[in-house]
Amino acid sequence: MSPASPLMSGQTPLAVRMRPISLGEVAGQQHLLRPGSPIVTLADPEAKTAASVSMILWGPPGTGKTTLAQAIARSSGRRFVELSAVTAGVKDVREVMQEALTQRDLYGQTTILFLDEIHRFTKAQQDALLPGVENGWVILIAATTENPSFSVISPLLSRSLLLTLQALTDDDIGLLIDRAVGDARGLNGAVTVADSARAALIRLASGDARRALTGLEAAATVAASPDRVADDASSPVITDDDVAQAVDRALLRYDRQGDEHYDVISAFIKSIRGSDVDAAVHYLARMIEAGEDPRFIARRLVISAAEDIGLADPHALVIAVAAADAVAFIGMPEGRIPLAEATVYLATTAKSNAAYMAIDAAIADVRAGGFGRVPVHLRDAHYPGAKRLGHGKGYRYPHDSDAGIVPQQYLPDELRGRHYYQPKALGAERDVQARLERIRRILGD
């Protein structure tokens, strides 16, 4: 390759070179970029005075928090200063505030302070930001991957807009890859990307733009290696093998919108239902590595706990819901741990679909017209005139019995004696089965 090649090492990373210079180049986050929105207004050079509100950008890595801050500063013509909470301290913050005050008073220039990973700042460090934000010395744009309600002090939250960024879609990532390949700031057409390689990069990115562009840059270097490209050859083509070599990871054939998506989740659920914990964990790993939405996996676990385990182990549903909450709270990659814990628990515990079968059988009866009138003694007797109609007459209060159960008809006449729930003699449902037999004898069923 020539000395000016964009594939040469030692230059600014591709992800940095491709950062948008205006909001119009930003991929994704369109819910925050509508005309008149706080970000768009802040970026408007004609609205410098009116649009001086600070903001906190909350979202997953690689969704454009730094990009938005820099685009706002460039578009608005404001001075831009960037600090990282990993390396900056109170002294650095105070120096920025003093310089911003000087720039405002002497030159009439507003400073945008971009503070990355604000959740890493202590309370004392965040307190140091307050005077500058309160008095308008700076417009603070803070970025965090943690819930600001827990990681940012209340006085700073109350003085800032909280804006939530969303993970980029596959289409957003594809747009960024295509732009980076052809743009003069990026690879400038030095390579082309095979469709399968492009799909692999999108899948591996999992909504993270930085990860996608870093993978693209590494794969381009592999494709342009001397043993692959002759001096007089046309631009090299990035293949999915190049992507796999670049990221040091085998590429799974997995289309989140296609057959593989449904086949793997089907095998996952059926492995749990069949109590094969090793197979279940294997399919879980395949979905995680392929970039499947962890919330989708968590939802399937909740369904499995209710459908296939039920009252054979009432704790299963609790654990599945807790895993779903944990994934939503901590995100990935750590979210794989509660997902694995729930998967192992569900696969190894007792199974019963009795509750699932009960509700479907009852729904089938209702749809077939088998519902009948509510027995008179169960009807509401509180509204005017109800007692004259006999509503509630003859109702027996179960708590008046030592057993807590009294012989009494609850189903409509048309369905009397119909048993929907048929518990299995498995796990905790074995005890339910014995108890239910006694209840039905007392009820006269």
C-alpha positions in Angstrom: 0.0 0.0 0.0 1.2 3.6 -0.6 2.5 5.7 2.3 -0.7 7.7 2.3 -2.9 4.6 2.6 -5.7 4.9 5.2 -4.9 1.3 6.2 -1.5 2.1 7.6 -1.0 1.7 11.3 0.1 4.4 13.7 -2.7 6.9 12.8 -5.8 8.1 14.6 -8.2 5.1 15.1 -11.0 4.8 12.5 -13.7 5.2 15.1 -12.3 8.6 16.1 -11.7 9.8 12.5 -15.3 9.0 11.6 -16.9 10.9 14.4 -19.6 13.1 12.8 -18.8 16.8 12.4 -22.5 17.8 12.6 -25.7 16.4 14.0 -26.8 15.6 10.4 -24.2 12.8 10.3 -25.2 11.2 13.5 -26.5 7.6 13.1 -29.4 6.6 15.3 -30.8 8.6 18.3 -33.4 10.2 16.1 -35.8 10.4 19.0 -33.4 13.0 20.4 -32.7 14.8 17.2 -36.2 16.0 16.2 -36.5 19.7 15.2 -36.7 21.8 18.3 -35.3 19.2 20.6 -32.8 20.3 23.3 -29.8 18.8 21.5 -30.8 20.3 18.1 -31.5 23.7 19.8 -28.2 23.6 21.7 -26.3 22.9 18.4 -28.0 25.9 16.7 -25.4 28.7 16.4 -28.3 31.2 16.3 -29.6 30.1 19.7 -26.5 30.5 21.8 -28.2 32.5 24.5 -31.5 30.7 24.8 -30.1 27.2 24.6 -27.6 26.9 27.5 -29.1 24.0 29.3 -26.7 21.3 30.7 -27.6 17.7 30.0 -26.7 14.1 31.0 -26.5 11.5 28.3 -27.3 8.0 29.5 -26.9 5.0 27.3 -24.9 1.9 26.5 -21.3 2.1 25.2 -20.8 3.1 21.6 -24.2 4.8 21.2 -22.8 8.3 20.4 -22.5 10.2 23.7 -19.1 11.7 22.9 -20.1 12.1 19.3 -23.2 14.2 20.2 -21.2 16.4 22.5 -18.6 17.1 19.9 -21.2 17.7 17.1 -23.0 20.1 19.3 -19.8 22.1 20.0 -18.8 22.1 16.3 -22.2 23.1 15.0 -22.8 25.8 17.6 -19.3 27.3 17.4 -18.8 26.9 21.2 -15.5 26.2 22.9 -15.2 22.5 23.7 -13.3 21.0 26.6 -13.3 17.2 27.3 -12.5 15.6 30.7 -12.7 11.9 31.7 -13.8 11.1 35.2 -11.3 8.2 35.1 -8.3 10.6 35.1 -9.7 14.1 36.1 -10.0 15.3 39.7 -11.5 18.3 41.5 -8.4 20.4 40.6 -8.9 19.8 36.9 -12.6 20.6 37.1 -11.9 23.9 38.9 -9.3 24.9 36.4 -11.8 24.3 33.5 -14.4 26.3 35.4 -12.0 29.3 35.9 -10.8 29.2 32.3 -14.5 29.0 31.1 -15.4 32.0 33.2 -12.4 33.9 31.7 -13.4 33.0 28.2 -17.0 34.1 28.8 -16.1 37.4 30.5 -13.2 38.5 28.2 -14.3 37.0 24.8 -18.0 36.3 25.2 -17.4 32.6 24.3 -19.4 29.8 25.9 -17.6 26.6 26.9 -19.1 23.1 26.6 -17.6 20.8 29.1 -17.9 17.2 28.1 -17.4 14.9 31.1 -17.2 11.2 30.2 -18.1 8.5 32.7 -19.5 11.0 35.3 -20.6 8.0 37.4 -17.0 7.5 38.4 -16.8 10.9 40.0 -17.3 10.9 43.8 -19.9 13.2 45.4 -17.2 15.8 46.3 -16.0 15.8 42.7 -19.5 16.2 41.3 -20.1 19.0 43.8 -17.2 20.9 42.2 -19.3 21.0 39.0 -22.2 22.8 40.6 -21.0 26.4 40.6 -20.1 26.4 37.0 -23.4 24.7 36.0 -25.5 26.9 38.3 -24.0 30.2 37.1 -23.7 29.3 33.4 -19.9 29.3 33.3 -20.1 26.1 31.3 -22.7 24.0 29.6 -22.1 20.6 31.0 -22.7 17.5 28.8 -22.0 14.5 31.0 -22.0 10.9 29.7 -22.7 7.8 31.7 -23.5 4.1 31.2 -24.9 3.8 34.7 -28.4 4.9 35.9 -28.0 8.6 36.8 -30.6 8.2 39.5 -28.0 6.2 41.5 -24.7 7.6 40.2 -25.3 11.4 39.9 -26.0 13.7 42.8 -29.5 15.2 43.0 -28.4 18.9 42.7 -26.7 18.1 39.5 -29.6 16.1 38.2 -32.0 18.8 39.0 -30.0 21.3 37.0 -29.6 19.1 33.9 -31.8 17.4 31.3 -31.6 13.6 31.4 -31.5 12.2 27.9 -31.5 8.4 27.3 -29.6 7.1 24.3 -30.6 3.8 22.7 -28.5 1.0 21.3 -27.9 1.5 17.6 -30.0 -0.7 15.2 -28.4 -3.0 12.7 -29.3 -0.5 10.0 -27.5 2.3 11.9 -24.4 0.2 12.2 -24.5 -0.8 8.5 -24.7 2.9 7.6 -21.6 3.7 9.7 -19.7 0.8 8.1 -20.6 1.8 4.6 -19.7 5.5 5.3 -16.3 4.5 6.9 -15.4 2.4 3.9 -16.0 5.2 1.3 -15.3 8.4 3.3 -12.0 10.3 2.9 -11.7 10.5 6.6 -12.1 6.7 6.8 -10.8 4.0 4.5 -11.4 6.1 1.4 -12.4 3.2 -0.8 -9.1 1.3 -0.1 -11.1 -1.8 0.5 -14.5 -3.2 -0.3 -16.5 -5.3 2.1 -18.3 -8.6 1.2 -21.9 -8.8 2.2 -21.2 -11.7 4.6 -18.4 -9.7 6.3 -20.6 -6.6 6.6 -23.3 -8.8 8.2 -20.7 -10.3 10.6 -19.4 -6.8 11.6 -23.0 -5.7 12.3 -23.7 -8.7 14.4 -20.5 -8.5 16.4 -21.1 -4.8 17.1 -24.3 -5.5 19.0 -25.4 -1.9 18.7 -21.9 -0.4 19.5 -20.6 1.9 16.8 -17.1 2.0 18.2 -16.9 -1.8 18.2 -18.1 -2.0 14.6 -15.6 0.5 13.3 -12.7 -1.0 15.3 -13.6 -4.4 13.9 -13.8 -3.0 10.4 -10.4 -1.3 10.7 -8.8 -4.5 12.0 -10.4 -6.6 9.3 -9.2 -4.1 6.6 -5.7 -4.5 7.8 -5.9 -8.3 7.5 -7.4 -8.1 4.0 -4.7 -5.7 2.9 -1.8 -7.7 4.2 1.1 -8.3 1.8 0.5 -12.0 1.4 -3.0 -11.3 0.3 -2.6 -8.4 -2.1 -0.2 -7.9 -5.0 1.2 -4.5 -5.7 -0.9 -4.1 -8.8 -4.0 -5.6 -7.4 -7.3 -3.8 -7.1 -8.7 -2.9 -3.7 -8.8 -5.9 -1.4 -12.1 -7.4 -0.3 -12.8 -8.0 3.4 -14.3 -11.4 3.8 -16.0 -12.9 6.9 -12.8 -14.9 7.4 -10.9 -11.6 7.7 -13.4 -10.4 10.3 -13.1 -13.7 12.3 -9.3 -13.4 12.2 -9.4 -9.7 13.2 -11.6 -10.2 16.2 -10.1 -13.6 17.1 -13.5 -15.2 17.3 -15.3 -17.8 15.3 -18.2 -16.3 13.4 -21.5 -17.9 14.2 -24.1 -18.3 11.4 -26.8 -16.4 13.1 -29.3 -14.0 11.6 -31.3 -12.2 14.3 -34.2 -11.8 11.8 -33.9 -15.2 10.2 -34.2 -18.9 10.7 -31.1 -19.3 12.9 -32.6 -16.9 15.4 -35.7 -19.0 15.8 -33.9 -22.4 15.6 -31.5 -21.6 18.4 -34.1 -20.1 20.7 -36.3 -23.1 20.0 -33.4 -25.5 20.8 -32.7 -23.5 24.0 -36.2 -23.7 25.4 -36.6 -27.4 24.4 -33.3 -28.2 26.1 -34.6 -26.5 29.3 -37.9 -28.4 29.0 -36.0 -31.6 28.5 -33.8 -31.0 31.6 -30.5 -31.1 29.5 -28.6 -28.3 31.3 -25.5 -28.7 29.1 -27.4 -28.2 25.9 -29.3 -25.3 27.4 -26.1 -23.5 28.4 -24.6 -24.2 25.0 -27.5 -22.6 23.1 -27.4 -19.7 25.6 -23.7 -19.2 24.8 -24.4 -19.2 21.0 -27.1 -16.5 21.4 -24.8 -14.4 23.6 -21.8 -14.7 21.3 -24.0 -13.9 18.2 -25.2 -10.7 19.8 -28.8 -11.7 20.5 -30.8 -9.2 22.5 -30.4 -10.4 26.1 -33.8 -9.0 26.9 -35.3 -11.4 24.4 -33.5 -14.3 26.1 -34.7 -13.2 29.5 -38.3 -13.0 28.3 -38.1 -16.6 27.0 -36.8 -17.7 30.3 -39.7 -16.1 32.1 -42.1 -17.9 29.7 -40.3 -21.2 30.2 -40.5 -20.9 34.0 -44.3 -20.4 33.9 -45.1 -22.8 31.0 -42.8 -25.8 31.6 -42.1 -25.6 35.3 -45.0 -24.0 37.0 -45.9 -25.1 40.4 -43.5 -28.0 40.3 -41.1 -25.3 41.5 -42.7 -22.0 42.3 -39.2 -20.4 42.7 -38.4 -20.9 39.0 -40.6 -17.9 37.9 -39.1 -15.7 40.7 -35.6 -16.6 39.5 -36.4 -16.0 35.8 -38.0 -12.6 36.5 -35.0 -11.7 38.7 -32.7 -12.6 35.9 -34.7 -10.4 33.5 -34.5 -7.5 36.0 -30.8 -8.0 36.5 -30.1 -8.0 32.8 -32.0 -4.7 32.4 -30.2 -3.2 35.3 -26.6 -4.2 34.7 -26.6 -4.9 30.9 -24.0 -7.0 29.1 -21.5 -8.6 29.3 -22.2 -9.1 33.0 -25.8 -9.9 32.2 -24.7 -13.3 30.9 -24.2 -14.4 34.5 -27.8 -14.1 35.8 -29.0 -15.5 32.4 -26.8 -18.5 33.0 -27.9 -18.9 36.6 -31.6 -18.9 35.6 -30.9 -21.2 32.7 -29.2 -23.8 34.9 -31.9 -23.5 37.6 -34.8 -24.0 35.1 -33.1 -26.9 33.3 -32.3 -28.8 36.4 -35.6 -28.4 38.4 -38.8 -30.4 38.3 -41.2 -29.7 35.4 -44.9 -29.3 35.2 -47.1 -27.7 32.5 -50.3 -28.2 34.5 -51.0 -24.5 35.1 -50.4 -23.8 31.5 -52.7 -26.6 30.4 -55.3 -25.4 32.9 -55.6 -21.9 31.6 -55.7 -23.1 27.9 -58.4 -25.6 28.7 -60.5 -23.0 30.5 -60.0 -20.5 27.6 -61.1 -23.2 25.2 -64.4 -23.7 27.2 -65.1 -20.0 27.3 -64.5 -19.6 23.6 -66.8 -22.5 22.9 -69.6 -20.8 24.9 -69.1 -22.8 28.0 -69.3 -20.1 30.6 -72.9 -20.0 32.0 -74.3 -17.7 34.6 -72.4 -16.9 37.9 -74.2 -18.8 40.7 -76.6 -16.6 42.6 -74.9 -17.0 45.9 -71.5 -15.7 44.4 -73.0 -12.6 42.8 -72.3 -9.1 44.2 -74.9 -8.2 46.8 -73.7 -4.6 47.5 -75.3 -2.6 44.8 -78.9 -1.3 45.3 -81.5 -3.9 44.7 -79.1 -6.8 44.5 -80.4 -8.4 47.6 -84.0 -8.3 46.4 -82.8 -10.4 43.5 -81.3 -12.9 45.9 -77.7 -12.0 45.1 -75.3 -13.4 47.7 -78.1 -15.4 49.5 -76.7 -18.7 50.8 -73.1 -17.7 50.4 -70.9 -19.5 53.0 -67.8 -17.6 54.2 -64.9 -20.1 54.1 -63.1 -18.4 57.1 -65.9 -19.4 59.4 -64.8 -23.0 59.0 -61.9 -24.5 60.9 -60.7 -26.0 57.7 -60.9 -22.7 55.8 -63.0 -24.5 53.1 -66.7 -25.1 53.0 -68.9 -27.3 50.7 -70.1 -24.8 48.1 -70.5 -24.5 44.3 -68.3 -22.0 42.6 -68.5 -23.0 38.9 -71.6 -22.2 36.8 -74.1 -25.0 36.6 -73.1 -25.8 33.0 -69.5 -26.5 34.1 -70.0 -28.1 37.5 -67.5 -30.9 38.1 -65.1 -29.6 35.4 -61.5 -29.9 36.5 -59.0 -27.7 34.6 -56.0 -27.9 36.8 -54.5 -31.4 36.9 -51.3 -31.2 39.0 -48.5 -33.7 38.5 -46.7 -35.7 41.2 -43.5 -33.9 40.5 -41.5 -31.5 42.8 -43.5 -29.1 44.9 -46.6 -29.9 42.8 -46.8 -33.3 44.5 -47.8 -31.5 47.7 -50.3 -29.4 45.7 -51.8 -32.5 44.2 -52.4 -34.1 47.6 -53.9 -30.8 49.0 -56.1 -30.3 46.0 -57.6 -33.8 46.3 -58.7 -33.0 49.9 -60.1 -29.6 48.8 -62.1 -31.1 46.0 -63.6 -33.7 48.3 -64.7 -31.0 50.7 -66.1 -28.9 47.9 -68.1 -31.9 46.7 -66.3 -32.1 43.4 
